[in-house]
Amino acid sequence: MLKGLFGKKESTVVNLTAPLNGKVIDITEVPDPVFSQKMMGEGIAIEPVDGEVVSPIDGEVVQVFPTKHAVGLKSKSGLEILIHVGLETVQLNGEGFETFVNAGDKVKRGDTLVRFDLSVISQKAASTITPIILTNYDEVVDHVEKNISAESKKGETEVMTVTLKK
């Protein structure tokens, strides 16, 4: 009878803190079907109030887009996260963006990844709304709890609790 208790593997849980200060919204509310229809994966989005993006996890930078508008991260447990600053920001070709990390860098929760000029994004992109996507959701995620709250504080407010598949 006890065999099941001792043989059971513990689930891995990854807590993501807000990578930006701002209002947290559900991914389905993002005014871009690629994100709102979850074509890239499950997640949340933040309407930023300032221009700094920090790491929501301890992990590794797997990609920094040449246009500096997006960063891909991977947690130690294998969860992959994409932070995409604004909508249709790739067309800015890096204007208004400054990156502080490179692919292969190890990061801690709260480390600065990107700074951006909120006014440039507001004027020249479709939106400042920043999706935070679990890009390998189907492969590794068992369950996600989202904290859709009024305001998030970067590096502090938990925005998603992700339980990985065993």
Backbone as a printed PyTorch tensor [residue, N CA C, xyz], in Angstrom:
tensor([[[  0.8090,  -1.1890,   0.0000],
         [  0.0000,   0.0000,   0.0000],
         [  0.8650,   1.2700,   0.0000]],

        [[  1.9870,   1.2630,   0.7080],
         [  2.8560,   2.4280,   0.7850],
         [  3.7480,   2.5720,  -0.4420]],

        [[  3.8150,   1.5390,  -1.2450],
         [  4.6890,   1.5680,  -2.4190],
         [  4.4200,   2.7900,  -3.3030]],

        [[  3.1590,   3.1000,  -3.5180],
         [  2.8040,   4.2450,  -4.3530],
         [  3.2980,   5.5690,  -3.7820]],

        [[  3.2770,   5.6830,  -2.4770],
         [  3.7400,   6.9240,  -1.8500],
         [  5.2280,   7.1380,  -2.0520]],

        [[  6.0070,   6.1020,  -1.8610],
         [  7.4600,   6.2350,  -1.9560],
         [  7.9540,   6.2340,  -3.3890]],

        [[  7.1900,   5.6570,  -4.2870],
         [  7.6030,   5.5810,  -5.6820],
         [  7.1700,   6.7970,  -6.5020]],

        [[  6.3750,   7.6560,  -5.9050],
         [  5.8260,   8.7960,  -6.6330],
         [  6.8620,   9.9110,  -6.7650]],

        [[  7.0060,  10.4070,  -7.9730],
         [  7.9530,  11.4900,  -8.2330],
         [  7.2710,  12.8300,  -7.9570]],

        [[  8.0040,  13.7100,  -7.2850],
         [  7.4910,  15.0420,  -6.9850],
         [  7.4010,  15.8710,  -8.2650]],

        [[  6.3760,  16.6910,  -8.3640],
         [  6.2520,  17.5990,  -9.4970],
         [  7.1990,  18.7840,  -9.3140]],

        [[  7.7110,  19.2880, -10.4230],
         [  8.5530,  20.4760, -10.3920],
         [  7.6650,  21.6840, -10.6380]],

        [[  7.8130,  22.6860,  -9.8000],
         [  7.0410,  23.9120,  -9.9230],
         [  7.9990,  25.0660, -10.1850]],

        [[  7.6700,  25.8810, -11.1920],
         [  8.4570,  27.0650, -11.5100],
         [  7.5710,  28.2830, -11.2780]],

        [[  8.0330,  29.1820, -10.4200],
         [  7.3130,  30.4270, -10.1580],
         [  7.9620,  31.5360, -10.9700]],

        [[  7.1630,  32.2110, -11.7890],
         [  7.6640,  33.3240, -12.5820],
         [  7.2230,  34.6290, -11.9410]],

        [[  8.1830,  35.5160, -11.7320],
         [  7.8390,  36.8440, -11.2430],
         [  7.7130,  37.7720, -12.4460]],

        [[  7.0700,  38.8880, -12.2350],
         [  6.8430,  39.8510, -13.3180],
         [  8.1800,  40.3650, -13.8560]],

        [[  8.3600,  40.3320, -15.1690],
         [  9.5760,  40.8940, -15.7490],
         [  9.4830,  42.4060, -15.9620]],

        [[  8.2960,  42.9800, -15.7590],
         [  8.0990,  44.4200, -15.9430],
         [  7.1490,  44.9560, -14.8880]],

        [[  7.2360,  46.2390, -14.6400],
         [  6.2300,  46.9280, -13.8330],
         [  5.0620,  47.2510, -14.7500]],

        [[  3.8510,  47.0040, -14.2760],
         [  2.6880,  47.3400, -15.0890],
         [  1.4800,  46.5100, -14.7510]],

        [[  0.4980,  46.5690, -15.6280],
         [ -0.7650,  45.8510, -15.4420],
         [ -0.6870,  44.4880, -16.1290]],

        [[ -0.9910,  43.4360, -15.3700],
         [ -0.9920,  42.0710, -15.9060],
         [ -2.3340,  41.7850, -16.5570]],

        [[ -2.2850,  41.2570, -17.7800],
         [ -3.5070,  40.8490, -18.4860],
         [ -3.3400,  39.4190, -18.9810]],

        [[ -4.4400,  38.7630, -19.2520],
         [ -4.3730,  37.4040, -19.7970],
         [ -3.9180,  37.4740, -21.2500]],

        [[ -3.2250,  36.4550, -21.6850],
         [ -2.7010,  36.4050, -23.0560],
         [ -3.8300,  36.5120, -24.0870]],

        [[ -5.0290,  36.0550, -23.7350],
         [ -6.1510,  36.1060, -24.6730],
         [ -6.6170,  37.5400, -24.9420]],

        [[ -6.1640,  38.5030, -24.1200],
         [ -6.5440,  39.8990, -24.2970],
         [ -5.5460,  40.6930, -25.1500]],

        [[ -4.4600,  40.0620, -25.5760],
         [ -3.4470,  40.7490, -26.3820],
         [ -4.0170,  41.0110, -27.7770]],

        [[ -3.9220,  42.2590, -28.2670],
         [ -4.5130,  42.5870, -29.5750],
         [ -3.6600,  42.1350, -30.7580]],

        [[ -3.2690,  40.8650, -30.7430],
         [ -2.5120,  40.2450, -31.8290],
         [ -2.8480,  38.7580, -31.7910]],

        [[ -3.4260,  38.2130, -32.8630],
         [ -3.8810,  36.8190, -32.8340],
         [ -2.7670,  35.7920, -32.6110]],

        [[ -1.5440,  36.1020, -33.0050],
         [ -0.4410,  35.1630, -32.7780],
         [ -0.3020,  34.8800, -31.2810]],

        [[ -0.5010,  35.8980, -30.4720],
         [ -0.4100,  35.7330, -29.0220],
         [ -1.7520,  35.3670, -28.4130]],

        [[ -2.8180,  36.0860, -28.7560],
         [ -4.1170,  35.8710, -28.1090],
         [ -4.7010,  34.4930, -28.3910]],

        [[ -4.3570,  33.9220, -29.5420],
         [ -4.8380,  32.5790, -29.8670],
         [ -3.8370,  31.5030, -29.4510]],

        [[ -2.8200,  31.9080, -28.7070],
         [ -1.8200,  31.0050, -28.1160],
         [ -1.0530,  30.1990, -29.1570]],

        [[ -0.8410,  30.7800, -30.3430],
         [ -0.0820,  30.0940, -31.3930],
         [  1.3690,  29.8640, -30.9670]],

        [[  1.8910,  30.7440, -30.1410],
         [  3.2640,  30.6010, -29.6700],
         [  3.3300,  29.9170, -28.3090]],

        [[  2.1890,  29.7930, -27.6350],
         [  2.1500,  29.1480, -26.3290],
         [  1.2660,  29.9020, -25.3530]],

        [[  1.1120,  29.3180, -24.1900],
         [  0.3210,  29.8870, -23.0960],
         [  1.1250,  31.0000, -22.4420]],

        [[  0.4370,  31.9040, -21.7420],
         [  1.1630,  32.9380, -21.0320],
         [  0.2830,  34.0500, -20.5130]],

        [[  0.9510,  35.1600, -20.2500],
         [  0.3000,  36.3840, -19.7950],
         [  0.9020,  37.5250, -20.6000]],

        [[  0.4580,  38.7210, -20.3300],
         [  1.0880,  39.8990, -20.9240],
         [  1.0390,  41.0190, -19.8930]],

        [[  1.9200,  41.9800, -20.0680],
         [  1.9660,  43.1260, -19.1610],
         [  1.9410,  44.4060, -19.9750]],

        [[  1.0970,  45.3410, -19.5520],
         [  1.0910,  46.6920, -20.1220],
         [  2.0900,  47.4840, -19.2930]],

        [[  3.3120,  47.7190, -19.8180],
         [  4.3670,  48.3130, -19.0000],
         [  4.1540,  49.7880, -18.6900]],

        [[  4.6630,  50.1860, -17.5100],
         [  4.6150,  51.5890, -17.1110],
         [  5.9960,  52.2300, -17.1720]],

        [[  7.0210,  51.4170, -17.4060],
         [  8.3700,  51.9240, -17.5930],
         [  9.1210,  50.9880, -18.5420]],

        [[ 10.3760,  51.2610, -18.7840],
         [ 11.0920,  50.5570, -19.8350],
         [ 12.2050,  49.6270, -19.4050]],

        [[ 11.9790,  48.8280, -18.3660],
         [ 12.9980,  47.8610, -17.9720],
         [ 12.3870,  46.4780, -17.8660]],

        [[ 13.0850,  45.4920, -18.4610],
         [ 12.6780,  44.0910, -18.4110],
         [ 13.7200,  43.3290, -17.6080]],

        [[ 13.2530,  42.5980, -16.5900],
         [ 14.1520,  41.7780, -15.7750],
         [ 13.7910,  40.3070, -15.9340]],

        [[ 14.7120,  39.4420, -15.5540],
         [ 14.4530,  38.0120, -15.6710],
         [ 13.3980,  37.5710, -14.6550]],

        [[ 12.3940,  36.7960, -15.1240],
         [ 11.3570,  36.2970, -14.2220],
         [ 11.7620,  35.0170, -13.4820]],

        [[ 12.9490,  34.4810, -13.8330],
         [ 13.4140,  33.1970, -13.2890],
         [ 14.9340,  33.2070, -13.1420]],

        [[ 15.4430,  32.1960, -12.4440],
         [ 16.8660,  31.8580, -12.5110],
         [ 16.9790,  30.9220, -13.7020]],

        [[ 17.9330,  31.1670, -14.5770],
         [ 18.0750,  30.2930, -15.7320],
         [ 19.1590,  30.7570, -16.6730]],

        [[ 18.9490,  30.4510, -17.9400],
         [ 19.9240,  30.7730, -18.9780],
         [ 19.2470,  31.5210, -20.1170]],

        [[ 19.9590,  32.4890, -20.6610],
         [ 19.4840,  33.1920, -21.8470],
         [ 19.7640,  32.2800, -23.0380]],

        [[ 18.7200,  31.8930, -23.7810],
         [ 18.9180,  31.0310, -24.9440],
         [ 18.9000,  31.8130, -26.2490]],

        [[ 18.2790,  33.0010, -26.2190],
         [ 18.2430,  33.8080, -27.4370],
         [ 17.9810,  35.2640, -27.1010]],

        [[ 18.7370,  36.1400, -27.7670],
         [ 18.4510,  37.5680, -27.7520],
         [ 18.2730,  37.9220, -29.2190]],

        [[ 17.0910,  38.3670, -29.5840],
         [ 16.8220,  38.6640, -30.9890],
         [ 17.7230,  39.8130, -31.4540]],

        [[ 18.2190,  39.7570, -32.6850],
         [ 19.0950,  40.8240, -33.1950],
         [ 18.4510,  42.2050, -33.1210]],

        [[ 17.1250,  42.2590, -33.1850],
         [ 16.4010,  43.5330, -33.1000],
         [ 16.1500,  43.9620, -31.6530]],

        [[ 16.6310,  43.1750, -30.7080],
         [ 16.6160,  43.4770, -29.2740],
         [ 15.2280,  43.5650, -28.6480]],

        [[ 14.1860,  43.2100, -29.3890],
         [ 12.8180,  43.3410, -28.8900],
         [ 12.3230,  42.1170, -28.1260]],

        [[ 13.0980,  41.0380, -28.1370],
         [ 12.6510,  39.8100, -27.4890],
         [ 13.8410,  39.0170, -26.9610]],

        [[ 13.5780,  38.3250, -25.8430],
         [ 14.5950,  37.5030, -25.2030],
         [ 13.9700,  36.1570, -24.8600]],

        [[ 14.7070,  35.0780, -25.1550],
         [ 14.2840,  33.7350, -24.7800],
         [ 15.0980,  33.2310, -23.6100]],

        [[ 14.4180,  32.6380, -22.6250],
         [ 15.0680,  32.1140, -21.4220],
         [ 14.7060,  30.6510, -21.2340]],

        [[ 15.5460,  29.9440, -20.4750],
         [ 15.2470,  28.5540, -20.1350],
         [ 15.5790,  28.3450, -18.6670]],

        [[ 14.5980,  27.8130, -17.9240],
         [ 14.8160,  27.5340, -16.5040],
         [ 15.6680,  26.2730, -16.3770]],

        [[ 16.2110,  26.0600, -15.1940],
         [ 17.0280,  24.8660, -14.9390],
         [ 16.2210,  23.5880, -15.1430]],

        [[ 14.9030,  23.6800, -14.9470],
         [ 14.0390,  22.5100, -15.1000],
         [ 13.5280,  22.3230, -16.5330]],

        [[ 13.9360,  23.2190, -17.4560],
         [ 13.5940,  23.0330, -18.8620],
         [ 12.4540,  23.8750, -19.4040]],

        [[ 11.8330,  24.7070, -18.5790],
         [ 10.7520,  25.5690, -19.0480],
         [ 11.3410,  26.6960, -19.8960]],

        [[ 10.7800,  26.8970, -21.0910],
         [ 11.2640,  27.9400, -21.9900],
         [ 10.2790,  29.1020, -22.0210]],

        [[ 10.8340,  30.3130, -21.9000],
         [ 10.0300,  31.5310, -21.7780],
         [ 10.4920,  32.5440, -22.8010]],

        [[  9.5340,  33.1620, -23.4820],
         [  9.8330,  34.2460, -24.4140],
         [  9.2100,  35.5250, -23.8700]],

        [[ 10.0230,  36.5700, -23.7670],
         [  9.5260,  37.8940, -23.3860],
         [  9.6300,  38.7470, -24.6410]],

        [[  8.4780,  39.1730, -25.1480],
         [  8.3970,  39.9070, -26.4210],
         [  7.9220,  41.3250, -26.1340]],

        [[  8.8510,  42.2830, -26.1400],
         [  8.5210,  43.6550, -25.7640],
         [  7.7060,  44.3280, -26.8590]],

        [[  6.4710,  44.6630, -26.5330],
         [  5.5960,  45.3420, -27.4790],
         [  5.1120,  44.4450, -28.6050]],

        [[  4.2310,  45.0020, -29.4310],
         [  3.6910,  44.2810, -30.5870],
         [  4.1680,  44.9790, -31.8540]],

        [[  4.5940,  44.1770, -32.8130],
         [  5.1390,  44.6770, -34.0860],
         [  6.3590,  45.5640, -33.8520]],

        [[  7.1720,  45.1660, -32.8690],
         [  8.3860,  45.9170, -32.5430],
         [  9.6050,  45.4270, -33.3210]],

        [[  9.4990,  44.2810, -33.9690],
         [ 10.6250,  43.7810, -34.7670],
         [ 10.9820,  44.7860, -35.8660]],

        [[  9.9740,  45.4880, -36.3800],
         [ 10.1830,  46.4510, -37.4660],
         [ 11.0070,  47.6710, -37.0390]],

        [[ 11.1970,  47.8610, -35.7280],
         [ 11.9940,  48.9910, -35.2460],
         [ 13.4970,  48.7460, -35.3900]],

        [[ 13.8550,  47.5000, -35.7120],
         [ 15.2640,  47.1290, -35.9190],
         [ 16.1730,  47.5840, -34.7800]],

        [[ 15.6880,  47.4520, -33.5530],
         [ 16.4960,  47.7760, -32.3870],
         [ 16.3780,  49.2020, -31.8890]],

        [[ 15.7210,  50.0650, -32.6320],
         [ 15.5690,  51.4630, -32.2050],
         [ 14.7930,  51.5230, -30.8870]],

        [[ 15.3820,  52.1970, -29.9140],
         [ 14.7380,  52.3370, -28.6140],
         [ 15.0160,  51.1940, -27.6520]],

        [[ 15.8240,  50.2120, -28.0580],
         [ 16.1230,  49.0540, -27.2210],
         [ 17.6040,  48.9810, -26.8800]],

        [[ 17.9060,  48.4970, -25.6710],
         [ 19.2750,  48.2160, -25.2630],
         [ 19.2580,  46.8900, -24.5040]],

        [[ 20.0970,  45.9490, -24.9170],
         [ 20.1430,  44.6490, -24.2420],
         [ 21.3300,  44.5950, -23.2850]],

        [[ 21.1810,  43.7940, -22.2430],
         [ 22.2100,  43.6610, -21.2110],
         [ 22.6900,  42.2270, -21.0540]],

        [[ 22.1860,  41.3250, -21.9030],
         [ 22.5650,  39.9110, -21.8450],
         [ 22.7990,  39.3870, -23.2530]],

        [[ 23.4690,  38.2330, -23.3050],
         [ 23.7150,  37.5330, -24.5660],
         [ 23.3040,  36.0840, -24.4040]],

        [[ 23.0730,  35.3980, -25.5110],
         [ 22.7720,  33.9650, -25.4710],
         [ 23.8990,  33.2530, -24.7300]],

        [[ 23.5120,  32.3490, -23.8440],
         [ 24.4840,  31.5930, -23.0590],
         [ 24.7140,  32.1550, -21.6670]],

        [[ 24.3080,  33.3950, -21.4330],
         [ 24.4810,  34.0010, -20.1080],
         [ 23.5650,  33.3330, -19.0930]],

        [[ 24.0750,  33.1540, -17.8850],
         [ 23.2520,  32.7000, -16.7620],
         [ 22.6580,  33.9440, -16.1080]],

        [[ 21.3780,  33.8730, -15.7550],
         [ 20.7070,  35.0010, -15.1180],
         [ 19.9980,  34.5560, -13.8500]],

        [[ 19.8410,  35.5130, -12.9660],
         [ 19.0760,  35.3130, -11.7350],
         [ 17.8050,  36.1400, -11.8370]],

        [[ 16.7920,  35.7160, -11.1290],
         [ 15.5370,  36.4700, -11.0600],
         [ 15.8580,  37.9150, -10.7000]],

        [[ 15.3190,  38.8600, -11.4810],
         [ 15.5320,  40.2710, -11.2020],
         [ 16.6850,  40.9110, -11.9640]],

        [[ 17.5350,  40.0880, -12.6310],
         [ 18.6210,  40.6540, -13.4400],
         [ 18.0430,  41.3940, -14.6400]],

        [[ 18.6170,  42.5430, -14.9710],
         [ 18.1480,  43.3270, -16.1180],
         [ 18.4910,  42.6160, -17.4200]],

        [[ 17.4840,  42.4610, -18.2790],
         [ 17.6610,  41.8350, -19.5960],
         [ 17.6960,  42.8890, -20.6980]],

        [[ 16.6920,  43.7720, -20.6780],
         [ 16.5070,  44.7650, -21.7390],
         [ 15.9970,  46.0620, -21.1160]],

        [[ 16.4380,  47.1700, -21.6840],
         [ 15.8060,  48.4570, -21.3860],
         [ 15.2780,  48.9940, -22.7060]],

        [[ 14.1340,  49.6660, -22.6370],
         [ 13.5400,  50.2080, -23.8600],
         [ 12.9170,  51.5630, -23.5690]],

        [[ 12.8440,  52.3630, -24.6180],
         [ 12.2550,  53.6980, -24.5210],
         [ 10.7500,  53.5490, -24.7500]],

        [[  9.9930,  53.6610, -23.6800],
         [  8.5490,  53.4510, -23.7440],
         [  7.8850,  54.4160, -24.7260]],

        [[  8.3790,  55.6380, -24.8110],
         [  7.7640,  56.6100, -25.7310],
         [  8.0170,  56.2240, -27.1920]],

        [[  9.2020,  55.6910, -27.5080],
         [  9.4880,  55.2440, -28.8790],
         [  8.5580,  54.0930, -29.2540]],

        [[  8.4040,  53.1310, -28.3410],
         [  7.5280,  51.9790, -28.5990],
         [  6.0860,  52.4590, -28.7570]],

        [[  5.6530,  53.3610, -27.8830],
         [  4.2800,  53.8880, -27.9470],
         [  3.9910,  54.5500, -29.2890]],

        [[  4.9640,  55.2890, -29.7990],
         [  4.7640,  56.0440, -31.0350],
         [  4.9460,  55.2150, -32.3030]],

        [[  5.8770,  54.2540, -32.2770],
         [  6.2700,  53.5930, -33.5160],
         [  5.8470,  52.1350, -33.6550]],

        [[  5.3470,  51.5260, -32.5860],
         [  4.9190,  50.1260, -32.6520],
         [  3.4010,  50.0530, -32.4900]],

        [[  2.8480,  48.8780, -32.7410],
         [  1.4000,  48.6950, -32.6330],
         [  0.9060,  48.8310, -31.1950]],

        [[  1.7340,  48.4160, -30.2240],
         [  1.3380,  48.4450, -28.8240],
         [  2.5700,  48.2490, -27.9510]],

        [[  2.4750,  48.7060, -26.6940],
         [  3.5480,  48.4520, -25.7260],
         [  3.3090,  47.1500, -24.9620]],

        [[  2.1330,  46.5480, -25.1220],
         [  1.8060,  45.3050, -24.4190],
         [  2.8900,  44.2690, -24.6920]],

        [[  3.3780,  43.6750, -23.5960],
         [  4.5080,  42.7530, -23.6720],
         [  4.0890,  41.3440, -23.2600]],

        [[  3.9550,  40.4130, -24.2290],
         [  3.6270,  39.0280, -23.9000],
         [  4.8020,  38.2990, -23.2410]],

        [[  4.4770,  37.4500, -22.2740],
         [  5.4390,  36.5400, -21.6400],
         [  4.8760,  35.1490, -21.9030]],

        [[  5.5450,  34.4160, -22.7910],
         [  5.0070,  33.1690, -23.3370],
         [  5.8150,  31.9540, -22.8830]],

        [[  5.1090,  30.8810, -22.5350],
         [  5.7420,  29.5910, -22.2520],
         [  5.8050,  28.8630, -23.5860]],

        [[  6.9550,  28.9440, -24.2550],
         [  7.0370,  28.4740, -25.6460],
         [  7.0600,  26.9630, -25.7930]],

        [[  7.4340,  26.2310, -24.7560],
         [  7.3920,  24.7680, -24.8470],
         [  6.2960,  24.2030, -23.9440]],

        [[  5.2280,  24.9540, -23.8260],
         [  4.0890,  24.6170, -22.9720],
         [  3.5940,  23.1870, -23.2000]],

        [[  3.3030,  22.8340, -24.4590],
         [  2.7260,  21.5160, -24.7560],
         [  3.6420,  20.3660, -24.3450]],

        [[  4.9510,  20.5710, -24.4480],
         [  5.8970,  19.4940, -24.1530],
         [  6.1380,  19.2970, -22.6600]],

        [[  6.1880,  20.3970, -21.8890],
         [  6.6520,  20.2600, -20.5060],
         [  5.6660,  20.6700, -19.4170]],

        [[  4.6230,  21.4110, -19.7640],
         [  3.7480,  21.9560, -18.7200],
         [  2.5420,  21.0510, -18.4560]],

        [[  2.3050,  20.8000, -17.1670],
         [  1.1310,  20.0510, -16.7320],
         [ -0.0030,  21.0160, -16.3790]],

        [[  0.3530,  22.1130, -15.6970],
         [ -0.6700,  23.0360, -15.2060],
         [ -0.0650,  24.4290, -15.0160]],

        [[ -0.8660,  25.4640, -15.2840],
         [ -0.4260,  26.8490, -15.0690],
         [ -1.4930,  27.5910, -14.2680]],

        [[ -1.0370,  28.3120, -13.2650],
         [ -1.9170,  29.2300, -12.5460],
         [ -1.4050,  30.6250, -12.8560]],

        [[ -2.3060,  31.4960, -13.3030],
         [ -1.9370,  32.8660, -13.6450],
         [ -2.4320,  33.8080, -12.5550]],

        [[ -1.6290,  34.7930, -12.2640],
         [ -2.0190,  35.8180, -11.3030],
         [ -2.3000,  37.0920, -12.0890]],

        [[ -3.5280,  37.2020, -12.5520],
         [ -3.9340,  38.3830, -13.3100],
         [ -4.3490,  39.4270, -12.2710]],

        [[ -3.4180,  40.2990, -11.9370],
         [ -3.6830,  41.3040, -10.9010],
         [ -3.6280,  42.6920, -11.5140]],

        [[ -4.0420,  43.6550, -10.7600],
         [ -4.0790,  45.0300, -11.2590],
         [ -2.6860,  45.5320, -11.6260]],

        [[ -1.7270,  45.3880, -10.7370],
         [ -0.3870,  45.9070, -10.9870],
         [  0.6590,  44.8650, -10.6260]],

        [[  1.7540,  44.8560, -11.3780],
         [  2.8530,  43.9570, -11.0710],
         [  4.1010,  44.7800, -10.7970]],

        [[  4.9370,  44.2530,  -9.9200],
         [  6.2160,  44.8860,  -9.6260],
         [  7.3020,  43.9260, -10.1100]],

        [[  8.1450,  44.4210, -11.0180],
         [  9.1610,  43.5580, -11.6320],
         [ 10.0560,  42.9200, -10.5750]],

        [[ 10.3070,  41.6150, -10.7800],
         [ 11.1620,  40.8710,  -9.8780],
         [ 10.5190,  40.4710,  -8.5670]],

        [[  9.2690,  40.8980,  -8.3390],
         [  8.6120,  40.6090,  -7.0610],
         [  7.2650,  39.9120,  -7.1910]],

        [[  6.3580,  40.4710,  -7.9820],
         [  5.0060,  39.9210,  -8.0970],
         [  5.0270,  38.6120,  -8.8800]],

        [[  4.5140,  37.5370,  -8.2610],
         [  4.4050,  36.2730,  -8.9860],
         [  3.2720,  36.4000,  -9.9950]],

        [[  3.5790,  36.1170, -11.2640],
         [  2.5700,  36.2430, -12.3090],
         [  2.1100,  34.8890, -12.8550]],

        [[  2.9700,  33.8620, -12.7340],
         [  2.5710,  32.5100, -13.1430],
         [  3.2570,  31.4820, -12.2560]],

        [[  2.4810,  30.4580, -11.8990],
         [  3.0240,  29.2970, -11.2190],
         [  2.8210,  28.1320, -12.1660]],

        [[  3.9220,  27.5320, -12.6020],
         [  3.8910,  26.5010, -13.6280],
         [  4.2950,  25.1640, -13.0220]],

        [[  3.3970,  24.1630, -13.1270],
         [  3.7170,  22.8050, -12.6990],
         [  4.1160,  22.0240, -13.9430]],

        [[  5.3140,  21.4730, -13.9090],
         [  5.8220,  20.7290, -15.0610],
         [  5.3680,  19.2810, -15.0130]],

        [[  5.3220,  18.6530, -16.1930],
         [  4.9650,  17.2440, -16.2840],
         [  6.0290,  16.4220, -15.5730]],

        [[  5.5890,  15.3110, -15.0160],
         [  6.5160,  14.4170, -14.2940],
         [  7.3210,  13.5910, -15.2630]]])
